[in-house]
Amino acid sequence: MTEQLRLMAVHAHPDDESSKGAATMAKYVSEGVDVMVVTCTGGERGSVLNPQLQGDPYIEANIHEVRRKEMDEAREILGVSQEWLGFVDSGLPEGDPLPPLPQGCFALEDVDTAAGALVRKIRSFRPQVVTTYDENGGYPHPDHIMTHKITMVAFDGAADTEKFPEAEFGPSWQPLKLYYNQGFNRPRTTALHEALLARGMESPYGEWLERWKEFQRKERTLTTFVPCAEFFEVRDKALIAHRTQIDPDGGWFRVPMEIQQEVWPTEEYELSKALVPTSLPEEDLFAGIRDNA
């Protein structure tokens, strides 16, 4: 292919890019693909999840600034570019009934208006491939669901000069493929769980699998398996850079790297839209694009 390959990953909060598809992005960067992360919110209402940092008065008073610095470090580790859409974190409502979302937050924005901000990024960066979350957000956080909504509108809207005129949003561009991140899937979790038990090791996934049964979670269609095991360590370094959001001694890192690389050496995606012919299953997000350039 003569044209530069470009991948855009649209995420809700800083840290999502490192927990969802990070090894894939690092792989493509190593191959010369131009990769951009678009982060919809600043994570201002995110809790400090690392017990080692909980109660730190500076972090609590400056969480937005702290999370920006964490994003800067993760971006450098992954080798990607990154831009903010500038919306305000909605927080994760808890309780029964759930409390109302805070005024001015991302999830309460008009979908078309918020999508316009992403259209500008797409038209400027001109990606052939876009990744985001499925209609459930991957998990039902209001910002993840909103990220899905605006990405769906922007994927088509970037080429729609009537809805998003060029004078305001820049020259039109049509991405060719749209994927949902599906790295947290039952086949992968089951394979790692069973591999650990077979080796006489404790598995952190037992409760996960029980919850899958309890909630009867719908199985997604995995269409694309990107081999990227050699970049799992880069993925983990990027995730650990988000110190407020991840416990380096927690369950995320309890599966030895060599077992992960041997048992499940890919990251998975669900193809949502394709404007080029492709044959499923795939091993490349650019399948059908490289071949038809």
C-alpha positions in Angstrom: 0.0 0.0 0.0 1.4 3.4 -1.0 -0.8 5.5 1.3 0.1 5.8 5.0 -2.0 3.5 7.2 -3.7 5.2 10.0 -5.6 3.8 13.0 -7.8 5.9 15.4 -8.8 4.4 18.7 -11.7 6.3 20.4 -11.9 5.9 24.2 -13.9 7.3 27.0 -11.2 8.0 29.7 -7.5 8.1 30.1 -6.4 4.5 30.9 -9.0 2.9 28.6 -6.5 3.0 25.8 -4.0 1.0 27.8 -6.5 -1.7 29.0 -8.3 -2.2 25.7 -6.2 -2.8 22.5 -2.9 -1.4 23.7 -0.8 -4.3 22.5 -2.5 -4.0 19.1 -1.6 -0.3 18.9 2.0 -0.9 19.9 2.3 -3.6 17.2 1.0 -1.3 14.5 3.2 1.5 15.6 6.2 -0.9 15.3 5.1 -1.5 11.7 5.0 2.1 10.8 1.2 2.7 11.1 0.2 6.1 12.4 -1.9 5.5 15.5 -4.0 8.2 17.3 -5.9 7.8 20.5 -8.9 10.1 21.0 -9.9 10.5 24.6 -13.4 11.8 25.1 -13.2 13.0 28.7 -10.5 13.9 31.2 -11.5 11.3 33.8 -12.3 14.0 36.3 -14.8 12.0 38.2 -12.8 8.8 38.3 -12.1 7.2 41.6 -8.5 6.5 42.8 -8.5 2.7 42.4 -4.9 2.1 43.5 -5.0 1.5 47.3 -1.4 2.7 47.5 -2.5 6.2 46.4 -5.9 6.5 48.0 -6.2 9.3 50.5 -3.4 11.4 48.9 -4.7 15.0 49.3 -2.8 16.3 46.2 -4.2 13.6 44.0 -7.7 14.1 45.3 -7.5 17.8 44.7 -5.9 17.6 41.3 -7.2 14.4 39.8 -7.7 16.0 36.3 -4.1 17.2 36.1 -2.8 13.9 37.5 -4.6 11.8 35.0 -3.4 14.0 32.2 0.2 13.4 33.2 -0.5 9.7 33.4 -1.9 9.8 29.9 1.2 11.6 28.7 3.4 8.8 30.0 1.2 6.0 28.6 1.1 7.7 25.2 4.9 7.8 25.1 5.2 4.2 26.1 2.8 3.1 23.4 4.3 5.4 20.8 0.9 6.8 19.7 -0.3 10.3 19.3 -3.3 11.4 21.5 -5.9 14.1 21.5 -8.7 15.1 23.9 -12.2 15.8 22.9 -12.6 17.9 26.0 -15.8 16.6 27.5 -16.4 16.2 31.3 -16.4 12.8 32.9 -19.9 11.6 33.9 -18.8 9.5 36.8 -20.2 6.0 37.4 -23.6 6.3 39.1 -24.3 3.8 41.9 -27.3 3.0 44.0 -30.9 1.8 43.6 -32.4 3.8 42.1 -29.4 5.3 40.3 -28.8 9.0 41.0 -29.1 11.5 38.0 -26.0 12.2 36.0 -24.3 15.5 36.8 -25.2 18.5 34.6 -22.7 19.3 31.9 -21.2 15.8 31.8 -20.3 13.9 28.6 -23.2 11.4 28.7 -25.8 14.3 28.7 -24.3 16.0 25.7 -26.3 16.1 22.5 -25.1 13.1 20.5 -24.8 14.9 17.1 -23.1 17.9 18.7 -20.5 15.7 20.5 -20.0 13.6 17.4 -19.1 16.8 15.5 -16.0 17.2 17.8 -15.0 13.7 16.7 -15.8 14.3 13.1 -13.2 17.1 13.2 -10.6 14.7 14.5 -11.4 12.1 11.9 -11.3 14.5 9.0 -8.0 15.9 10.2 -6.3 12.6 10.9 -8.0 10.6 8.1 -7.9 7.1 9.5 -8.8 4.1 7.5 -9.7 2.1 10.6 -11.5 3.3 13.8 -11.9 1.3 17.0 -14.3 2.0 19.8 -16.8 0.2 22.2 -20.0 -1.8 21.4 -23.5 -0.5 22.1 -23.1 -1.7 25.8 -19.9 0.3 26.2 -18.0 -2.9 26.9 -19.5 -2.4 30.3 -22.4 -0.1 31.1 -20.5 3.1 32.1 -22.4 6.1 30.7 -19.3 7.6 29.1 -18.5 4.3 27.4 -22.0 4.1 26.0 -21.8 7.7 24.9 -18.4 7.0 23.2 -20.1 4.3 21.2 -22.9 6.6 20.2 -20.8 9.5 19.0 -18.3 7.2 17.2 -21.1 5.5 15.2 -22.4 9.0 14.1 -18.9 10.3 13.4 -17.8 7.3 11.3 -20.5 8.0 8.8 -20.7 11.7 9.5 -17.1 12.4 8.6 -18.1 11.8 4.9 -21.5 13.7 5.2 -20.9 17.3 4.2 -24.5 18.2 4.6 -24.7 17.2 8.2 -21.2 18.3 9.0 -20.3 21.0 6.4 -16.7 21.3 5.3 -16.5 25.0 6.1 -17.0 24.1 9.8 -15.6 20.6 10.1 -12.9 20.4 7.4 -12.7 18.4 4.2 -14.7 15.1 4.2 -13.2 11.7 4.9 -14.7 8.2 5.0 -13.0 5.6 7.3 -13.3 2.2 5.8 -13.6 -0.1 8.8 -15.1 0.2 12.3 -14.3 -2.3 15.1 -15.5 -2.8 18.7 -12.9 -3.7 21.3 -13.7 -7.2 22.7 -10.6 -8.1 24.6 -12.6 -9.0 27.7 -14.3 -12.1 26.2 -15.3 -15.4 27.7 -13.1 -17.7 25.4 -10.0 -15.8 26.4 -10.9 -15.7 30.1 -11.7 -19.4 30.1 -8.5 -20.4 28.4 -6.3 -18.5 30.8 -8.3 -19.7 33.8 -8.0 -23.4 32.7 -4.3 -23.0 31.9 -3.6 -21.6 35.3 -5.5 -24.4 37.1 -3.8 -27.1 34.9 -0.4 -25.8 36.1 -1.6 -25.9 39.7 -1.7 -22.1 40.0 -4.4 -19.9 41.4 -6.6 -18.1 38.9 -8.0 -14.6 39.3 -10.8 -15.4 36.8 -13.0 -17.8 38.8 -15.4 -15.1 40.0 -15.4 -13.4 36.6 -16.6 -16.6 35.0 -19.3 -17.1 37.7 -20.6 -13.5 37.1 -20.8 -14.3 33.4 -23.2 -17.1 34.2 -25.1 -15.1 36.7 -25.8 -12.2 34.4 -26.2 -14.4 31.3 -24.0 -11.9 29.4 -24.6 -12.1 25.7 -21.7 -13.5 23.8 -20.2 -11.2 21.2 -19.0 -12.2 17.8 -15.3 -12.2 17.7 -14.2 -11.6 14.1 -10.6 -10.4 14.3 -7.7 -11.8 16.3 -4.6 -9.6 16.1 -1.4 -11.5 17.0 0.5 -9.1 19.4 1.9 -11.2 22.2 5.3 -9.7 21.9 3.7 -6.3 22.9 1.9 -7.5 26.0 4.7 -6.1 28.2 4.4 -2.7 26.5 0.7 -2.9 27.2 1.3 -3.6 30.9 3.8 -0.7 31.2 1.3 1.7 29.6 -1.4 0.5 32.0 0.8 0.8 35.1 1.5 4.4 34.0 -2.1 5.2 35.0 -1.1 4.8 38.6 -4.3 6.2 40.1 -6.4 3.6 38.2 -4.5 0.4 38.6 -2.9 -1.6 41.4 0.4 -3.0 40.1 -0.1 -5.9 42.6 -3.7 -6.5 41.6 -5.5 -9.1 39.6 -4.6 -7.5 36.2 -1.1 -8.7 36.6 -1.5 -12.1 38.3 -1.2 -14.2 35.1 2.5 -14.8 34.3 3.5 -13.1 31.0 4.8 -16.3 29.5 1.4 -18.1 30.1 -0.5 -15.2 28.5 1.8 -15.2 25.5 1.5 -19.0 25.1 -2.2 -19.5 25.8 -3.8 -16.5 24.2 -1.4 -14.4 22.1 -4.0 -12.2 20.4 -6.3 -9.2 21.1 -9.8 -9.5 19.8 -12.2 -7.3 18.0 -15.7 -7.4 16.5 -16.0 -5.9 13.0 -19.0 -3.5 13.0 -18.7 -1.8 9.6 -16.6 -2.6 6.6 -16.7 -0.6 3.3 -14.1 -2.9 1.8 -14.3 -6.6 1.1 -12.8 -8.8 3.8 -12.9 -12.5 4.8 -13.6 -13.5 8.4 -12.0 -14.3 10.7 -9.2 -11.8 10.3 -5.8 -11.3 11.8 -5.3 -7.7 10.7 -7.5 -4.6 11.3 -6.3 -3.4 7.9 -7.4 -6.6 6.1 -9.1 -5.6 2.8 -7.5 -2.2 2.9 -3.9 -3.2 2.3 -5.1 -5.6 -0.5 -7.3 -3.1 -2.2 -5.2 0.1 -2.1 
